[in-house]
Amino acid sequence: MSPSAVASLRLELSLVQPVLRTAAARMWHSDPGLPDRYRRYLRAMHQVIRASVPLMERAAARCGALPRDPVARPLAGYLRAHAEEERGHDDWLLADAAAAGTAPDELTGPVPPPHVAALVGAQYYWLEHCHPVALLGYIAVLEGNAPAPGLAGRLARETGLPLAAFETVRLHADLDDGHSSDLDRLMERLPLDTAQRSLVAVSALHTVASLAELFDRITAVPTEWESPHE
């Protein structure tokens, strides 16, 4: 993807990201419900992040079935390397939950609700039935909207939970900016055709909308979050 195409993707995202930022601001609003919202956030993000490495590994494997596609080989190399960087991050969330007083099986036991499946599952569809490059749109959004520096400390102060409960928030604030730069460099050198560029953009826009919905549901009252009829 040429630098101008990277800029085009960033421009498209800039038009919709205020929706995501507003949803995040509501979720992190300081009020008496913040500790419980944070625990719901940990559960939801564990359901999302535990899929990250399997998604990248499957997308890299799909690249292997496209030997004549000039995008496939560099894309597979990036995905395999990034999967190793992301490996174990779901365990960070389990440790945070334990520090926040939540048992691990409260994160691993429940069936993920449809809105989580919609966020993650669309990527499986696109990488299997369109092209694995779709996953770059998903990664661009997740890593382009890292927690703000200082958020972990503020949340610890305002929730009264121990700072150890916010390690994933703190670490992703430090790591994801560099990961976004790596992704931009990859996209600049990938020879994406028009359809592939469109697929990356569609994936990214879907991810913004689905992630904003996820944050809004975390912010909602617990009875809505827990409903089996979501």
N, C-alpha and C positions, 0 to 999 in steps of 0.2 A: 504494500500500500504506500503510495507516494505521500510526501509530507503534506501536500494540499488535501489529500483524502483524510489524513489524520485530523487536520484542522477542520474538515467538514464534519467528521464524526463528533469532534468536541463542540462544534457550533450547534449541531442538532441536540446534543445532550444539554448544552447550556440553556436551551429553551424549555426543557422539562424538569431540570434538576431543582428549580425552586419548589416544586411539588414535594420532592423527596426531602429537601432540607426543612420544609415546613412540618412535614410528618415527623421528622427526627426531633425537631425543636419541641413539638407537643409531647413526644415520648419522654424527653429528658427534662420537661418542665418541673421545677421544684415545687412539690406539694406533698402532703402526707402519703399519697399513693405511690410515690416514686420507688421506695424499696420493693414493693410488690411488682411494679412494672419492670424493674430491673431483673427480678427473678424470672418473669415471663420472657423478657428479652433473652436471657441466657438460654432458656429452653428452646425458644424459636431459632436462635442463631446456631445452637448445637444441631438442630434438625437440618439447617441449611448447610453449615460448614462441614458436617460429616460426609456430605456428598461431594465436596470439592475435589479431593484426590481421586475418587473413582471416576468422576466426570472427566478430569484431565487425562487419566489413564485410558479411558475408553475412547476419547477423542484422538489421542495419540495412536491408538491401535487402528482406528478408522483411517488415519492418514496412511498407514501401511498398506491399506487396500487401494490406494490411489497413486501407484508408482509413477504415472505419467503426469501427474498434477504438479506443477512447479511450486505450488504453495505448500504441498503436503510435507515434504522433508523438513524444511526449516520450522514449520509449525509444530511438527511432532517433537523436534528437539527442544523447542521452547516449552511445550506442555510437559514433557518428561522432567525437565529441570525444575519447572515451577511446581510440579506435583511434589517433588522432594522438599522444596522450600515450605510448602503448605502442610506437609505431613505432620500429624500430631496436634494440629491446632484445635481439633475438636476435644482433645484431652485437656487443653488449657481451659476450655469452657467448663468441663466437669470439675476441674480444680477450683475455678472461680465459684461455681455453684456450691461446692462443699464449704468454701469459706463464707458464703452468704447464707449458710444454714439449710441448703437444699440437698436432699439425697440424690446420688447419681441416677437412680432408676426413675426419678421424676423427669429427667431429661431423656433418657434412653427408652423408657417404657411406653409412653403414649404413642398412639398412631399419629403421625404428622397430619395436620389438618389440610384440607384441599388447597388453601391459599399458599402453603409452603410447597406442596406438590406442584402447583401451577408455576411457582417461581423457578424451581429447580427442574421440574420435569420437561418444560418446554425445551431446555437445552438438550436433553436426551433425544427428543424428537428431531430437532434440527440437525444434530450431529450425525444421527443415524440415517435420516431421510433427505437431507439437503447437503450439508458439508460441515466437517468439524470446525471450520473457521468460525462458525457461529458463536462458539464458546468465548471468543475474544470480546464480543460485545458484553457478555455477562461479566467477564473478568474486569473489563474497563470500568463498569459501573461499581462493582463491589470494591475495587481498589481505588477508584477515583473519589470515593466518598468515605474515606477513612475517618475514624473518630478524631475530633479536634484535639490538638495538644492541650493537656491540662484537664480534659474531660474526666479522666479517671480520678484525679484528686478532688475535683468538684463533686462528683457523684459520691465519693467516700465521705466527704464532709456533710453532704446534704441528706444522705440516707442513714448515716450512722453505722454503715457496714464497714468491716475492716478493709484496708487498702488492698489486701491480698485477694479480695473478691473482684478486683477490676484489672487484673493482669492482662487479660486478652484485649481489653479496651486500650490499655497503655501501650502494649506491644504493637498493636495494629496501627496506632497513631504514629509510631516510629518507623514501621516497616513498609507500609503500603505506598507511601510517596515514591520510594525507590522502585517498588514494583510497577507503579504506573509509568515511570520513565522507561523501564525495561520494555514494557508493552508498547509504548509509543515507538521505540526504536525498532522493534520487531515489525510493527505494522508499516513503518516507513519503507522497509526493504521487501515486504511480501508483494509479489506481482499479482495482486488481486484483480479479478475482472469485475465488471459492473455488477453482476449478480452476487458475487461474493461480498462486495462492499455493501450492497443492499442488505444482505443477510446479517452482517455484523451490526449494521444500524438497527435493523428490526429487533434483533436479540437484545441490544442495549436498551432500546426504548421500552421493550417489554419488561426488562429487568427493573428499570426505574419505576414503572407503574406498579409492578408486583411487590417491590420492596417497600414502596410507599404504603401500599395496602397492608403489608405485614406490620409496619410500624403503627399504622392506625389501629389495627386489631390488638396489638400489644397495649396501646393506650386505652382501649375500650375497657369497660368494666369487666371484671373477671368472669362473670356469668356468661358473657358473650364469647370470651376467649375459650372457655371450657366447653361450650355447647357442642354436643355430638352431631348437631345438625348444621354445622357451618357449611 
